[in-house]
Amino acid sequence: MFCYQCEQTYRSDEGAGCAGSKGMCGKDAATSDLQDVLLHVCEGIGQYLHRARALGATDVQADRFVLYAFFTTLTNVNFNASKFVLLIQQAGEIKKRVQALYEAAAASAGKAPEALAGAAAFIPAAELDGLLTQAAVASVKKDAVVLGADVVGLRSLVLYGLKGVCAYAHHAEVLGEERDAIYEAVEHALDLLAGGSEEIGPLLEEALALGRANFLAMEALDAANTGNFGTPEPTRVRVTPRKGKAVLVSGHDMKDLCAILEATKDKGIDVYTHGELLPAHSYPKLKAYPHLAGNYGGAWQDQQREFAEFPGPIVMTSNCLIEPQPRYRGRIFTAGPVGWPGIRHIENGDFSIVAQAAAALPGFAEDAAEETVTIGFGRDTVLGVADKVIEAVKAGAIRHFFLVGGCDGAAPGRNYYTDFAEHAPQDTVVLTLGCGKYRFNRYDFGTIGGLPRLLDMGQCNDAYSALVVATKLAEAFGVGVNELPLSLIVSWFEQKAAAVLLTLLALGVRNVRLGPTLPAFLTPALIDVLVEKFGVLPITDAKADIEASLARAA
């Protein structure tokens, strides 16, 4: 086992990375190795798909499988080794199919097909022990002695960025939105990784290409969410429970949430969101369900305590799952790409068993004092008052905008984001998205220019909305995005955040402050590239960073 894809990876003076019997996330060595093998087989699929596409042949089912397969390997998604054995065998069969597709396309074009090596020629073993023996050829650290740490680190950035792209694209695909350009970019990245590229320049350009693909993926997901559930609108959401039977839904997947609302409709069961599903309350179709009662708890890292205290069943629809504890292990379910050994997994969107469990469990015995937060400031809402925003900026009422958002986590240093939001001057606006908002979203920030000073724009993928707003405001002011009175203060944890960072870099957004620590797979030389070429800044002290941001914009 070797893994250093997330912010919580093991770090010491000797280096960084989880390499023992179990990673910091709880993933055991066998599961980690099987994930590497699955990705290696997918690289082989990509080699054939990339070449078949050049000859006019595609296989969208194979593309969809790659999205799903990659998603299962994100941090805190699937910990079930037996699931990966099945996925590897399925990937092997798909690789045979797309090889035949490529060879047929070549024959039709009157060309001799390439005899591909590496991942394309890799044949996965049929049993667990054999797969674990093969894992060494699939490790991110393979050939590190030959390639050097910088190349390995940049290849890892491409791989982990690709994981984020695939996750967002999968979310969109299950809701009916797909983009052929995304599949083409994924295939190209897989082919490059399989080819063992050793040049910094092409690898860096591939990372930026994935950033552009991720913008398309977030756009597709935005279209999927709004197309299915309506345009987000400002909404007050209850964050304390009310008396009655209850279901808790965590993760990111609004399709599953909608299915759960349907399964519990007219049954006297309330549905609560958790974590990254808080923004669901701002979508008209979802909030029209009267039993969508509110949001319970906060970010993913507190789930073991919060799930234990919740008096009903829990459904985890996507990342971020951590090891279920005995107090709730018998009443938590997984869905979609998520899995944990021994935990019941729901297939095909049938959540009737969840409704049955909710009816059998006690629920909340009494109403808690009502508390609320306000969400739903997506791009349409913000741009709908753009004239007021522009007027307030020109009049000096609004001096600066801070986007403080991204992933939350348990590592030390994340109080920085609370401190930053709290100490932002009263003549500034704080935008937020992702689960990092839970560090400060219950605070009263007041208003400015008739607008709330804290604007919750949604999930992590709603970085798309933030970028659209920034672009439109820049056009209105007649400046570039980097000349706006806007600073991005980003917290990262896993691979979706890596993909969003690549999007920012690809779009030319500079002076992004990143923390709480920098990715372990980035060497000092690679960090220097990000700092010098793209203006990425590691966070320091909240007050000092506020002052520096305001000074730069002055």
N, C-alpha and C positions, 0 to 999 in steps of 0.2 A: 504493500500500500504506500502510495505517496499522493498527497493532495494538499494544495495550497490555494484553492480557488476562492475562498471567502475570507472576510475580514477577521474572523475569530480563529484562524489557523494557528497552530502552535508556533511560538517564536522563542528563540533562545540565542545566546551569543554564537552558537555554532551554525545557526541558520534558521530557516522557517519552513514549515510544512508538517502535516500530520503523517507519520510514518510508522506508527505502532500497530497495536491490535485494534485500536478504535480511534476515530478522529474526534476532534473537539465537538463536532456536531452530533456525535453519537453513531455515526456510520461505521460499521465494522469493516475490517480489512477485506474480507471476501466480497462484500457488496461494492466497496470502492474499486477493487480490481475488476469486478464484472462490469461496472460502469465504464471503465477504461476500454475493456474489450468491446463493449457495445458501440462506443464512439468510434473505435478503430474500424469495425465492420461498416458503420455508417460512412466513414471516409471512403471506403471502397465503393459503396453505393454512389457516393458523390462523384467519384472518378468516372464511372460509367454514365451517370446522368449528365454530367458536364459535357462529355463528348457527344452523347446522343443528341443533346439540345443543339449543339453546333450543326448537327445534320438534320435538324427539324423534327426530332422525335422527343417526346416527353412522357413522363409517367407521374401524374399528379398524386396517385395513391402512394407511390414511393416517397414523393416529396412530403406528403402529410405524415407518413410514418417517421421520417427523419425529424420533423418538428417535435412530434410526441416523444420520440426516443431521447432526443437531446433534453427536452423538458424534464424527463424523469431523473436526469443526472444533476439538476441544479441543487444547490445547498438546501437542505431541509425539505426535500420533496419525497423521494422514495428510498426506503431503507430495506426493502424486501429482496433478499438475494435470489429467491426462487423466481421472482418476477423478471429479474434481469437474465436469468438463464433462458426463460421463454422468449424474451425480447431479442436476445442474441440469435436464437435459432430462427426466429421470424426474420430478422435482418439478413441472415445468411441466405434464406430463400428469396428474399427481395433482391439481394445482390445478384443472384443467378438470373432473375427475371430481367433486371435492367442491363445485365451483360448481354443477354440475348437481344434486347431492344437495341442496344448500341451496335451490335454486330449486324443486325438486320438493316439498320439505318445506313451503316457503312456499305453494306452490299448493294443497297438500293442506289446509293450515290456512286457506285463503281469504285469504292476505295477499300483498301485493305485495313481492317481494324487493327489498332495498336494492341500489342501484347503487353498488358499492364502488369506491373509488379506491385510490391508493397501491400497496402490494404486491399486493393482490388483482388489480389491473388490469395489473400489470407482465408483460410478455411477454419472456422471455429470448431472447437471440439464439441462432441455431442453431450458430454457429461460435465458436471461441476468441477471435478478434480482436474480434468484436462483443460478447461477454460482458465482455471486459476494458474495453471502452469504456463499458459500462453500470455498471461497478463503483462509480463515484462516487455513484450514487443509493443504494447499499447500505452505504456506509461508516458506521462508528459515529460519525464526526466530521461527518457531513453536517448542515448547518444549525447548526453549532456557534456561528457568529457571531450567529445569531438567538436560539438557545436559551440560550446561556451555558454555561460549564464545569460548573456544578453539575448542571444538568438532564442534560447529556450524560454526566456521570459516573454519575449515578443510573440513567439508562437503561442504561448499560454494566453496572452492578451487576446489574440485572434480567436483561440478556442473558446475562451470564457465569454468574449463578446458575442460569438456565434451562438452560444447557449442562450444568452439573453434575447437575441433576435428570434430564435426558434420558439422560446416561451411566449413572447408577445404575439408572434405570428400564429401559434397554436391557439391562444385565447381568441384571436380574431376568427380563425378558421372554424372553430366549433360554433361560432355565431353566424357563419355564412359569408364571411369576408376573406377573400384571398387575393394575392397580388402575384402575378407570374414573375414580376421583377424580383420579388423576395425569394422565390424558389431559385431563380437563376443565380442570385447572389449567394445563397446558401450552398448551392452546388459548386460554385466557383471557390468558395472558402474551403469546402471539404476537399476539393481536388488539390488546392494549394497545400493544405496540411498533410494530405496523403503523400504529396510529392517531396516532402522533406525540405522545403525551401530554407536556405541558409543565409539569405541576404536580408540585411536590415531594411533596406529601401522598399523592396516588394512586400515584405511583411507589414511594414508600417502603412503602406498604401492599402493593403488588404484590410487592416484594422479600420482605416477611415472609410473604405467601401462598405464595411459592415455597419459603420455608424450611419451612413446614408440609407442602407437597407433597414436599419432599425427605425429610422424616421418613417419609412414607408409602413413598417409593421405597426408602429404606434398610431399612424394615421388610419390604417385598416382597422385596428382595434377601436379607435375613436368612432369610426363609421359604424362598426358593428354594434357598439354599445348604444349610440344614439339612434341608430336605425331600428334596433329592437326595443329599446326602452325609453326613447325620447331624449330631449335635450336637457341636461342638468339645469336646475334652477335653485336659487337660494332657498334653503330649507333648515328649519330648526329641528334638531334630532335629540330625542330623549336619550340620556346616557345613564339613567338609573332605572331599575326594573319596576314592573308593575305586577300586581297579583295575578297568578294564573300559570297554567302549563306553558312550557317554553322549550324552544329549540335554539341552539346557537350555531351560527354558520360562519366559518372563518375561511381565510384564503383570499382569492381574488376573483373567483369565477361567478359572474352575475347570471349566467345561464343556469347553473346549478341552484343558485339562490332563488331564481324565479320558479324552478321546478319544485323546490321545497315549499315555497309559498303556495303553490298550487296543491301540493300534497297535503298541506295542513289547513287549507281554506275551509271555513265553516265548521271547524272541529274544536273550537275553543282553545286553540293553541297559538301562542304568540311566537314570533320569530325575531330573534335578535342577531344583529351582525357583530362581527369581531374583526379587529385588525384592519386589513386593507379593504374590507367590504363596507366600511362606514360610508364611503361616497355613494353607495347604492341608493341611499335614502333620497338623493337629489334627483333621481331619474323618475319622471312622471308615472310610467307604467308600474314601476316597483313600489313607489310610495303610495300608489292607489290602493294597495292591499292594506286594509285597516289593521290586520294582525302583524304587519311589519312594525314591531313595537318600539324598537330603538337599537342602540348600540351598547354592547356590554364589554367592559374591559378596555384594554389598550393594544399595544403592539405585541408582536409574536413572542418576544422573549419572556413575557409574563404569563404565558398560557398555562404552565403547569399549576400555578396557584389559581388563576382565574377559572380554568376548566374544572378544577377540583371543587370549587365553590359554586359552580353553576348547577342548578337543580334539574337538569334535563339532558337530553342527548346533544352531542356536538358533532358537526360535520366539517371535516377539513377538505376543502375543494381544490387547493393547490398549495404551493409553498405559502406559509412556512410551518412545518410540523417539527416538533421536538418530542423526545421519547414520552409516550403516554404513561402517566403514573397510575398506580393501583387504584386510587380513589375514583378514577373516571375511565379506566381502561375498558371496562365492560360496556360503556355507553358512548364511545367515540367511534365514528365511522369515517372512512376515507372515500374519495371519489376522484375521477379523472386520473391524472398522472401520479397521484399521491399513494403511498403505501407504507405500512409498517407490519412486520411479522406478527401474525396472530390477531390483527385488527380487521374487523369486517369491512370489506370493500364493496361499494355499491356500483353496479354496472348498469349501463343503459338508461341512466337518469330516473330510475324508479326509486323514489324516496318514501314509499309507503311504510317501510319498516321504521323509518325515522319518526313518522307520525304516530305509529303504534308505540314506540318507545317513549315518546313525549307524553302520551296519554297514560302510560303506566308509571311514570316518574312523578315526584311530588310537585314540581314547579315552584314558583315563588309564593310564599305564604301570605305576603302582604305587599302593599305598595310602598316603595321607598320615596322619600321626598324628591320631587321632580327637579332634575337639572338638565340643561340642554347645551348643545353646541350648534353653531350655524355653519353649514357647508354649502357646496353647490356653486362656487364662483368659477365656473368653467369659462372658456374663451368667449362664448356667446354672451354671457352675462357681463363679463368685464368689457368686451368690445361694445356692448350695448350702451355703456356709459363712458365710452372713450372720450367723448367731447368734454365731459366733466373732468375726467382724469387729466386730459391735456391742458384744460384751463387751469386746474389746480396746480399743475407743475409750472406752467408759465407764470402764474401769480405768486409762486413761491410757497404755496400752502403745503404742497408735497415736494420734499427735497430729494427723496431717493426711494427706490424700491429694493427690497431684499427678498430674494427667493431662498427660503430656508427649508430644505426638504430632502427627501430620499429615504433610505432604509434606516430603521432603528436597530438596536442591538444591545447586548449586555456588557460589552467591553468598556473598561474605564475610558473616560474622555468624552463620552457622549453628552454629558451635562453642558458641554460647550454650546450645543445648539439651543438648549434652554436659556442659557446666559445670553446668547446672541439675540434671540428673539425678545427677551425681557429688556435688554439694554438698548435695543434699537430706538433712536430718538423719536419723540412724539410726532415730528413732522415727516416720518417715513412710514411706508406701507410694507407689511410683511406678507408675502405670498408663501403658501406651503402646499406640499403634496407628498404622497407616500406615507408610510407609517411613522416616519420621524416626527410628524405633527403632534403625536401623542405626548411629546415632551413639553408642549406648551399650549395645546389647543383648548384647554379649559380656562385659560387666563383671560381676563377682560382687557383687551387692547384699546377699547374705545373706538372712536370714529375720527375721520379726517376728510374734509371736503364732502361731507354727507355720505361717505363710504366707510364700512368697517375697516379698521387698520389691519386686521388679520383676515386674509382671503384664502380659504381652503379650496384649492383647485382640483382635488381629487386623488386618484391613485397614482402610483409611481409612473405608469404609462401616460398619465395626463401631463407629463413633461411636454408632450406634443402640443397640448393647449397652451401651455406657458410659452412655448417657442412661437406659436402662431400669434399670440398676443404681443410678444416682444417685436416680432417682425412688423405687425400692423402699426404699432406705436412708433417704431423707428421710421416707417414710411410717412406717418403723419407729422413727425417732427423734422423730416428731411435729413435724417442722419442714419448711420449704420447701427446695428444692434449694439456693438461695443461702445458706441458713443452715448447710449441711453443712460440715464441715472439709475442703473440696475446692476446689482451684484448677485451672483449665484453662489450660495453657500450649501454645498452638497455633502450629505452623509451617505456613504456606501456600505454595503454589507456583502452582497452576492452578485450573481452574474447579470441579472436584469439591470442593476445599477451600472455594471461595467459597460453594457450596451448603450445605456443612456449617456454615459460619459463619452463614449466614442461618437455618438450623435452630435453632442456639443462640439467636440473637436472637429468633426467633419464639416459642420456648418460654420466653422470659424469663430465660435464664441470663445472669447479669451477671459483670462483672469478668474477662472472658476476656482473657488477655494474648496479643497477636498479633504475629508477626514472621516473618522477620527484618527486613523492611521492610513498610510498608503499601502496599496496592495503588495503582498509579500513577493509576488512573482515579478514585480518591477525592480530591476537592479538599479543601483545608483546612476549608472550611465543612461538607462531608459528614463529614469525620473528627470535627469538633466534635459533629455530631449523634450519631455512634456513641459518642463518649465520654460525652456528657451524657445521652443518652436510654437508652443500653444499657450503659454502663459499660465499653466496650471500652478496653483499655489497651495501648499500644505497649510492647513489651519494652524493658528498659533494660540493667542489669547483672544477671547471674544471681543472685549472692549478695544483691544489694539487693532483687530481686524475690521471692526466697525469704523474706527477712525481712519484706517488706511483706505477702506473702500470709499468713504466720503471724500477723502483728500484726493483720490484718483479722479473722482467724478467732478471735482470742483473746477 
